[in-house]
Amino acid sequence: MKSFGLLISIGLLSLLLGTGCASNKPGSTSHAYIEIKNQTTADIVKATMAVYQADGYTLAVDQPGMLAFTRMASRRDVLKYGDWINDGMLMEIKVRFTDLGDNTMLLQADVYSVQDPNDKFFRSETRVAMLDRHPYQEMLNKVRDRLEKPKWPSAD
């Protein structure tokens, strides 16, 4: 009887370990991700910059395949991510662009807290825990929505 219980326990443990909790869908380990079809990279970059800047972020890095946006950390951010003794804190979102082929672009957004952003020696960047993906997903959804709007006014 004990061996049957042990066998069941091992089987359940194997099932849990075998399936894991990670998805194999591209972008699923990011704070937010979205696939955009039938748009040029230039249009996607332009829409992404417009959405993040409209939400109060400043463009910090513009390089092929990645944009980074920053904003001053709010009081809530400071309490949440711990910057009680450092000299300032920024929140940074890195948006990466990956061509998936078949005219599809994957956008992935990852969020970081940056302590001492103006000090080259003490600057530290920490990826924040993925507790609330919603605001970051909403921003990428706005990029998609902006791209799906008709580019020309319709003649009614």
C-alpha positions in Angstrom: 0.0 0.0 0.0 2.9 2.4 0.8 4.6 1.6 -2.5 1.3 2.5 -4.3 1.2 5.9 -2.6 4.8 6.5 -3.4 4.3 5.5 -7.0 1.3 7.9 -7.3 3.4 10.7 -5.7 6.3 10.2 -8.0 3.9 10.1 -11.0 2.3 13.4 -10.0 5.7 15.0 -9.4 6.9 13.8 -12.8 3.8 15.2 -14.4 4.3 18.6 -12.8 8.0 18.8 -13.6 7.5 17.6 -17.1 4.8 20.1 -18.0 6.5 23.1 -16.3 4.9 26.4 -16.0 6.6 28.2 -18.8 5.0 28.7 -22.2 6.9 28.1 -25.4 5.0 30.9 -27.1 7.4 33.6 -28.3 7.4 36.5 -25.9 5.6 34.8 -23.1 8.4 35.4 -20.6 8.1 39.2 -21.1 6.0 41.6 -19.1 3.9 42.1 -22.2 4.1 41.0 -25.8 2.1 41.3 -29.0 2.4 40.1 -32.6 1.7 42.7 -35.3 1.1 41.6 -38.9 1.4 43.3 -42.2 3.1 46.5 -41.0 6.5 47.9 -41.8 9.1 48.0 -39.1 9.3 51.8 -39.5 5.6 52.2 -38.9 5.7 49.9 -35.9 8.7 51.9 -34.4 6.9 55.2 -35.1 3.7 54.0 -33.4 5.6 52.6 -30.4 7.4 55.8 -29.9 4.2 57.8 -30.1 2.3 55.6 -27.6 5.1 55.5 -25.0 5.8 59.3 -25.2 2.1 60.0 -24.9 2.1 58.0 -21.7 4.9 60.1 -20.2 8.0 58.1 -21.1 11.1 59.6 -22.7 13.0 57.8 -25.4 16.3 56.8 -23.9 17.7 54.2 -26.4 16.9 53.9 -30.1 18.8 51.1 -31.8 17.9 48.4 -34.3 15.6 45.9 -32.7 15.2 47.8 -29.4 13.7 51.0 -28.0 14.1 51.9 -24.3 11.8 54.4 -22.6 12.2 55.9 -19.2 10.2 58.0 -16.7 10.9 59.2 -13.2 9.8 56.6 -10.6 6.6 57.5 -8.8 6.4 57.4 -5.0 4.6 54.0 -5.4 7.4 52.7 -7.6 10.0 53.7 -5.0 8.1 52.0 -2.2 7.5 48.9 -4.3 11.0 48.4 -5.8 13.0 49.9 -2.9 15.1 53.0 -3.5 15.2 54.5 -0.1 18.9 55.4 0.1 20.0 55.9 -3.5 20.2 59.0 -5.5 17.1 58.8 -7.7 15.2 56.1 -9.5 13.8 55.7 -13.0 11.4 53.1 -14.4 12.6 51.8 -17.8 10.7 49.8 -20.4 12.7 48.0 -23.1 10.7 47.2 -26.2 12.3 44.6 -28.4 11.3 43.9 -32.0 11.8 40.4 -33.5 10.9 39.5 -37.0 9.0 36.2 -36.9 8.8 35.9 -40.7 5.5 35.6 -42.6 5.2 39.5 -42.3 4.8 39.2 -38.5 6.7 41.3 -35.9 6.9 40.3 -32.3 7.0 43.2 -29.8 8.2 42.3 -26.2 8.2 44.8 -23.4 10.2 44.3 -20.2 10.2 46.6 -17.2 13.2 47.6 -15.1 13.8 49.8 -12.0 17.0 51.8 -12.4 18.6 53.1 -9.2 21.2 55.8 -9.4 20.6 56.4 -13.1 23.0 59.3 -13.4 26.0 57.6 -11.7 28.0 55.4 -14.0 29.6 53.5 -11.2 26.6 52.8 -8.9 23.9 52.6 -11.5 21.9 49.4 -11.2 19.1 48.0 -13.2 16.7 45.3 -11.9 14.0 43.6 -13.9 10.8 44.0 -11.9 8.6 41.0 -10.8 5.8 40.2 -13.2 3.0 40.8 -10.8 0.8 43.0 -12.9 1.3 42.7 -16.6 -1.9 44.6 -17.5 -0.6 48.2 -17.8 2.3 47.1 -20.0 0.1 44.9 -22.2 -2.3 47.9 -22.6 0.5 50.0 -23.9 1.4 47.4 -26.6 -2.3 47.0 -27.4 -2.4 50.8 -28.0 0.5 50.4 -30.5 -1.5 47.7 -32.3 -4.6 49.9 -32.3 -2.8 52.9 -33.6 -1.4 50.8 -36.5 -4.9 49.4 -37.3 -6.5 52.8 -37.7 -7.2 53.7 -41.3 -4.4 55.9 -42.6 -6.7 57.9 -44.8 -10.0 59.4 -43.8 -12.9 57.6 -45.5 -15.0 59.6 -48.0 -18.6 59.2 -46.9 
